[in-house]
């Protein structure tokens, strides 16, 4: 297996504004990749994810949010409305991508790759990715972004 095939850096995704982003742009950064949904009871974690980003700074760490309607149809919004919701309600300034599917046959290729580690069972499943783009851990939705467990694992990778 090549280094590329073990890394998220091989994928291209679209930001909420439709611009394509190559995930290789995040080489040498620790990432927390999260499937989000605006109508989910875990949505207040968006504020915590933003705070986590501020605590670790953006030079070596980033949060990447992928809206999904896969669980309980909890992402009724489309396009820019999702980004506007995240910013207006939770002060989000980390990248929010286009709404995608995160499980099943129709899942986005990035999430097919991520789910080799663990399949998300609900919104706000979090994947921890090291600077080389490899998935090294994951956290279930009920694990709060600001928990010592999450922060310690990020700190070790920085």
Secondary structure, 3 states (H helix, E strand, C coil): CCCHHHCHHHCEEEECCCCEEEHHHHCCCEEEEEEECCCCCCCCHHHHHHHHHHHHCCCCEEEEEEECCCCCCCCCCCCHHHHHHHHHHHCCCCEEECCCCCCCCCCCHHHHHHCCCCCCCCCCCEEEECCCCCEEEEECCCCCCCCHHHHHHHHHHC
